Amino acid sequence: MVMVQHIANVLLTHVNHSDGRLWQAILESQGVVVDYLPHWMRTAPILLDALKARYARGEVFPEMLIMDVGVRLPEPRKLLQAGDVCIWCQRHVPEMKIILLHSSATQISELEKRWALRRGATDLMPQLNRHNLLSVVLRLTSLLGRSLSPEPLHYIAELLTSQESEEVTVLQNTPPQEQVAELESAPVKALPEDTEFVIYRGVRVLKKKSAV
């Protein structure tokens, strides 16, 4: 008998548009429904305010919030939001798991992990790369109560390998003041609603189909 996996829902926000789309592609390849809130958009609401508004309306919250720790309040304050978001969620929607992404760190220290856990986060994860891709996605799918679908991750790993090579080339050949803008301006194609693929930097990645 083939088991039917439940549909998992995730709210995702990231400071970098390309990285956010990559995370969306990874999650959707595992059959996860993603509500992507692009923090880079000038019109994006303050995350905590958006969560409070959902709570006030009595909406059902997703199973998981995935949030880059670099998400800040808008100017002039520009304070980091992760701590306040974790504390509020722990008090009001403790059933929602919170995964914090430290996208500028290749490793997470014990001090950083303790900081995240004390504030109510479920986990703090390092910068995604081709070496930790499988373990990171396995951790996420297990927290969502889903089995891992490794096949689509082969495509993602190739993307990460290509991306890392491209970034090394950019850093070697671009003046320092232009590096950040160059790396964050990679084009991302829009997705039709009914597509069977997710698209990241022009490469189609198969979505995982639920068993019937």
FIKE-752641 format. One record per residue (C-alpha): z, y, x; residue in three letters; residue number from 1. Coordinates in steps of 0.02 Angstrom, whole numbers. Layout:
REM FIKE-752641
z: Z y: Y x: X residu: ALA num: NUM
...
***
This chain:
REM FIKE-752641
z: 0 y: 0 x: 0 residu: MET num: 1
z: -50 y: 170 x: 69 residu: VAL num: 2
z: 86 y: 302 x: 62 residu: MET num: 3
z: 39 y: 474 x: -5 residu: VAL num: 4
z: 114 y: 615 x: 98 residu: GLN num: 5
z: 188 y: 762 x: 7 residu: HIS num: 6
z: 107 y: 933 x: 27 residu: ILE num: 7
z: 209 y: 1039 x: 147 residu: ALA num: 8
z: 207 y: 1230 x: 139 residu: ASN num: 9
z: 238 y: 1345 x: 286 residu: VAL num: 10
z: 251 y: 1534 x: 303 residu: LEU num: 11
z: 183 y: 1590 x: 472 residu: LEU num: 12
z: 188 y: 1757 x: 561 residu: THR num: 13
z: 138 y: 1798 x: 740 residu: HIS num: 14
z: 119 y: 1952 x: 848 residu: VAL num: 15
z: -48 y: 1894 x: 917 residu: ASN num: 16
z: -191 y: 1867 x: 795 residu: HIS num: 17
z: -281 y: 1734 x: 898 residu: SER num: 18
z: -121 y: 1636 x: 928 residu: ASP num: 19
z: -76 y: 1650 x: 745 residu: GLY num: 20
z: -244 y: 1579 x: 694 residu: ARG num: 21
z: -222 y: 1439 x: 820 residu: LEU num: 22
z: -55 y: 1391 x: 744 residu: TRP num: 23
z: -135 y: 1399 x: 572 residu: GLN num: 24
z: -273 y: 1281 x: 630 residu: ALA num: 25
z: -145 y: 1159 x: 703 residu: ILE num: 26
z: -41 y: 1155 x: 545 residu: LEU num: 27
z: -190 y: 1140 x: 428 residu: GLU num: 28
z: -258 y: 998 x: 534 residu: SER num: 29
z: -98 y: 905 x: 485 residu: GLN num: 30
z: -123 y: 936 x: 300 residu: GLY num: 31
z: 3 y: 1080 x: 291 residu: VAL num: 32
z: -29 y: 1227 x: 175 residu: VAL num: 33
z: -8 y: 1388 x: 274 residu: VAL num: 34
z: 33 y: 1561 x: 207 residu: ASP num: 35
z: -16 y: 1667 x: 356 residu: TYR num: 36
z: 61 y: 1840 x: 364 residu: LEU num: 37
z: -28 y: 1929 x: 508 residu: PRO num: 38
z: 102 y: 2039 x: 590 residu: HIS num: 39
z: -35 y: 2130 x: 686 residu: TRP num: 40
z: -100 y: 2211 x: 525 residu: MET num: 41
z: -40 y: 2390 x: 503 residu: ARG num: 42
z: -11 y: 2355 x: 319 residu: THR num: 43
z: 94 y: 2199 x: 350 residu: ALA num: 44
z: 265 y: 2217 x: 267 residu: PRO num: 45
z: 428 y: 2202 x: 361 residu: ILE num: 46
z: 459 y: 2015 x: 355 residu: LEU num: 47
z: 640 y: 2026 x: 298 residu: LEU num: 48
z: 590 y: 2145 x: 157 residu: ASP num: 49
z: 452 y: 2024 x: 104 residu: ALA num: 50
z: 575 y: 1879 x: 100 residu: LEU num: 51
z: 702 y: 1980 x: 0 residu: LYS num: 52
z: 567 y: 2027 x: -125 residu: ALA num: 53
z: 521 y: 1844 x: -149 residu: ARG num: 54
z: 703 y: 1800 x: -172 residu: TYR num: 55
z: 727 y: 1939 x: -301 residu: ALA num: 56
z: 577 y: 1875 x: -399 residu: ARG num: 57
z: 649 y: 1700 x: -401 residu: GLY num: 58
z: 500 y: 1626 x: -308 residu: GLU num: 59
z: 507 y: 1455 x: -227 residu: VAL num: 60
z: 518 y: 1472 x: -39 residu: PHE num: 61
z: 412 y: 1368 x: 80 residu: PRO num: 62
z: 489 y: 1223 x: 174 residu: GLU num: 63
z: 472 y: 1311 x: 340 residu: MET num: 64
z: 454 y: 1483 x: 416 residu: LEU num: 65
z: 369 y: 1491 x: 586 residu: ILE num: 66
z: 398 y: 1658 x: 670 residu: MET num: 67
z: 359 y: 1732 x: 840 residu: ASP num: 68
z: 519 y: 1805 x: 915 residu: VAL num: 69
z: 415 y: 1956 x: 967 residu: GLY num: 70
z: 392 y: 2015 x: 787 residu: VAL num: 71
z: 465 y: 2190 x: 777 residu: ARG num: 72
z: 505 y: 2322 x: 649 residu: LEU num: 73
z: 374 y: 2459 x: 637 residu: PRO num: 74
z: 393 y: 2623 x: 731 residu: GLU num: 75
z: 500 y: 2718 x: 767 residu: PRO num: 76
z: 635 y: 2583 x: 773 residu: ARG num: 77
z: 530 y: 2437 x: 841 residu: LYS num: 78
z: 681 y: 2320 x: 841 residu: LEU num: 79
z: 656 y: 2132 x: 848 residu: LEU num: 80
z: 668 y: 2050 x: 676 residu: GLN num: 81
z: 703 y: 1868 x: 717 residu: ALA num: 82
z: 893 y: 1878 x: 723 residu: GLY num: 83
z: 911 y: 1969 x: 556 residu: ASP num: 84
z: 783 y: 1856 x: 473 residu: VAL num: 85
z: 873 y: 1698 x: 530 residu: CYS num: 86
z: 1043 y: 1760 x: 473 residu: ILE num: 87
z: 979 y: 1814 x: 302 residu: TRP num: 88
z: 885 y: 1651 x: 274 residu: CYS num: 89
z: 1036 y: 1547 x: 323 residu: GLN num: 90
z: 1139 y: 1638 x: 191 residu: ARG num: 91
z: 1011 y: 1642 x: 50 residu: HIS num: 92
z: 884 y: 1502 x: 77 residu: VAL num: 93
z: 970 y: 1379 x: 196 residu: PRO num: 94
z: 852 y: 1241 x: 142 residu: GLU num: 95
z: 706 y: 1330 x: 227 residu: MET num: 96
z: 688 y: 1277 x: 408 residu: LYS num: 97
z: 652 y: 1416 x: 534 residu: ILE num: 98
z: 551 y: 1384 x: 691 residu: ILE num: 99
z: 550 y: 1527 x: 817 residu: LEU num: 100
z: 407 y: 1538 x: 942 residu: LEU num: 101
z: 436 y: 1612 x: 1114 residu: HIS num: 102
z: 252 y: 1639 x: 1149 residu: SER num: 103
z: 279 y: 1720 x: 1319 residu: SER num: 104
z: 390 y: 1582 x: 1391 residu: ALA num: 105
z: 329 y: 1416 x: 1461 residu: THR num: 106
z: 506 y: 1344 x: 1452 residu: GLN num: 107
z: 656 y: 1378 x: 1342 residu: ILE num: 108
z: 825 y: 1399 x: 1427 residu: SER num: 109
z: 985 y: 1328 x: 1354 residu: GLU num: 110
z: 1050 y: 1505 x: 1329 residu: LEU num: 111
z: 896 y: 1552 x: 1227 residu: GLU num: 112
z: 907 y: 1392 x: 1124 residu: LYS num: 113
z: 1092 y: 1423 x: 1085 residu: ARG num: 114
z: 1054 y: 1602 x: 1033 residu: TRP num: 115
z: 923 y: 1540 x: 909 residu: ALA num: 116
z: 1030 y: 1399 x: 839 residu: LEU num: 117
z: 1183 y: 1510 x: 815 residu: ARG num: 118
z: 1080 y: 1627 x: 707 residu: ARG num: 119
z: 1018 y: 1488 x: 596 residu: GLY num: 120
z: 852 y: 1438 x: 673 residu: ALA num: 121
z: 806 y: 1255 x: 672 residu: THR num: 122
z: 719 y: 1263 x: 840 residu: ASP num: 123
z: 650 y: 1381 x: 971 residu: LEU num: 124
z: 484 y: 1327 x: 1046 residu: MET num: 125
z: 394 y: 1385 x: 1204 residu: PRO num: 126
z: 218 y: 1447 x: 1230 residu: GLN num: 127
z: 93 y: 1319 x: 1166 residu: LEU num: 128
z: -17 y: 1232 x: 1294 residu: ASN num: 129
z: -117 y: 1073 x: 1311 residu: ARG num: 130
z: 29 y: 982 x: 1393 residu: HIS num: 131
z: 159 y: 1012 x: 1257 residu: ASN num: 132
z: 41 y: 1013 x: 1107 residu: LEU num: 133
z: 77 y: 836 x: 1051 residu: LEU num: 134
z: 267 y: 848 x: 1067 residu: SER num: 135
z: 272 y: 1017 x: 978 residu: VAL num: 136
z: 165 y: 959 x: 831 residu: VAL num: 137
z: 262 y: 796 x: 820 residu: LEU num: 138
z: 423 y: 895 x: 807 residu: ARG num: 139
z: 352 y: 1006 x: 669 residu: LEU num: 140
z: 279 y: 864 x: 567 residu: THR num: 141
z: 441 y: 765 x: 578 residu: SER num: 142
z: 540 y: 916 x: 517 residu: LEU num: 143
z: 417 y: 930 x: 372 residu: LEU num: 144
z: 434 y: 745 x: 331 residu: GLY num: 145
z: 254 y: 706 x: 375 residu: ARG num: 146
z: 177 y: 580 x: 494 residu: SER num: 147
z: 76 y: 646 x: 640 residu: LEU num: 148
z: -114 y: 643 x: 632 residu: SER num: 149
z: -162 y: 644 x: 817 residu: PRO num: 150
z: -352 y: 643 x: 801 residu: GLU num: 151
z: -376 y: 828 x: 759 residu: PRO num: 152
z: -262 y: 875 x: 904 residu: LEU num: 153
z: -393 y: 814 x: 1028 residu: HIS num: 154
z: -502 y: 959 x: 974 residu: TYR num: 155
z: -357 y: 1080 x: 983 residu: ILE num: 156
z: -314 y: 1020 x: 1159 residu: ALA num: 157
z: -492 y: 1055 x: 1213 residu: GLU num: 158
z: -476 y: 1229 x: 1139 residu: LEU num: 159
z: -316 y: 1262 x: 1234 residu: LEU num: 160
z: -394 y: 1200 x: 1396 residu: THR num: 161
z: -542 y: 1315 x: 1370 residu: SER num: 162
z: -431 y: 1460 x: 1319 residu: GLN num: 163
z: -321 y: 1443 x: 1473 residu: GLU num: 164
z: -476 y: 1442 x: 1585 residu: SER num: 165
z: -546 y: 1595 x: 1499 residu: GLU num: 166
z: -383 y: 1690 x: 1517 residu: GLU num: 167
z: -370 y: 1651 x: 1702 residu: VAL num: 168
z: -548 y: 1719 x: 1725 residu: THR num: 169
z: -506 y: 1876 x: 1625 residu: VAL num: 170
z: -349 y: 1909 x: 1724 residu: LEU num: 171
z: -442 y: 1890 x: 1887 residu: GLN num: 172
z: -585 y: 2005 x: 1840 residu: ASN num: 173
z: -511 y: 2135 x: 1723 residu: THR num: 174
z: -414 y: 2291 x: 1775 residu: PRO num: 175
z: -228 y: 2272 x: 1728 residu: PRO num: 176
z: -231 y: 2409 x: 1596 residu: GLN num: 177
z: -367 y: 2316 x: 1501 residu: GLU num: 178
z: -297 y: 2139 x: 1512 residu: GLN num: 179
z: -189 y: 2137 x: 1356 residu: VAL num: 180
z: -319 y: 2218 x: 1244 residu: ALA num: 181
z: -452 y: 2098 x: 1310 residu: GLU num: 182
z: -348 y: 1942 x: 1280 residu: LEU num: 183
z: -295 y: 1992 x: 1104 residu: GLU num: 184
z: -467 y: 2044 x: 1043 residu: SER num: 185
z: -546 y: 1870 x: 1039 residu: ALA num: 186
z: -651 y: 1856 x: 880 residu: PRO num: 187
z: -591 y: 1739 x: 743 residu: VAL num: 188
z: -707 y: 1686 x: 601 residu: LYS num: 189
z: -647 y: 1692 x: 422 residu: ALA num: 190
z: -621 y: 1528 x: 328 residu: LEU num: 191
z: -699 y: 1489 x: 158 residu: PRO num: 192
z: -564 y: 1430 x: 39 residu: GLU num: 193
z: -641 y: 1259 x: 8 residu: ASP num: 194
z: -692 y: 1216 x: 186 residu: THR num: 195
z: -647 y: 1048 x: 259 residu: GLU num: 196
z: -625 y: 1127 x: 431 residu: PHE num: 197
z: -520 y: 1259 x: 512 residu: VAL num: 198
z: -614 y: 1369 x: 635 residu: ILE num: 199
z: -541 y: 1443 x: 793 residu: TYR num: 200
z: -651 y: 1541 x: 913 residu: ARG num: 201
z: -807 y: 1462 x: 842 residu: GLY num: 202
z: -748 y: 1281 x: 856 residu: VAL num: 203
z: -728 y: 1178 x: 697 residu: ARG num: 204
z: -568 y: 1075 x: 686 residu: VAL num: 205
z: -557 y: 942 x: 552 residu: LEU num: 206
z: -421 y: 962 x: 423 residu: LYS num: 207
z: -317 y: 807 x: 391 residu: LYS num: 208
z: -355 y: 728 x: 222 residu: LYS num: 209
z: -210 y: 663 x: 120 residu: SER num: 210
z: -211 y: 475 x: 90 residu: ALA num: 211
z: -240 y: 415 x: -88 residu: VAL num: 212
***
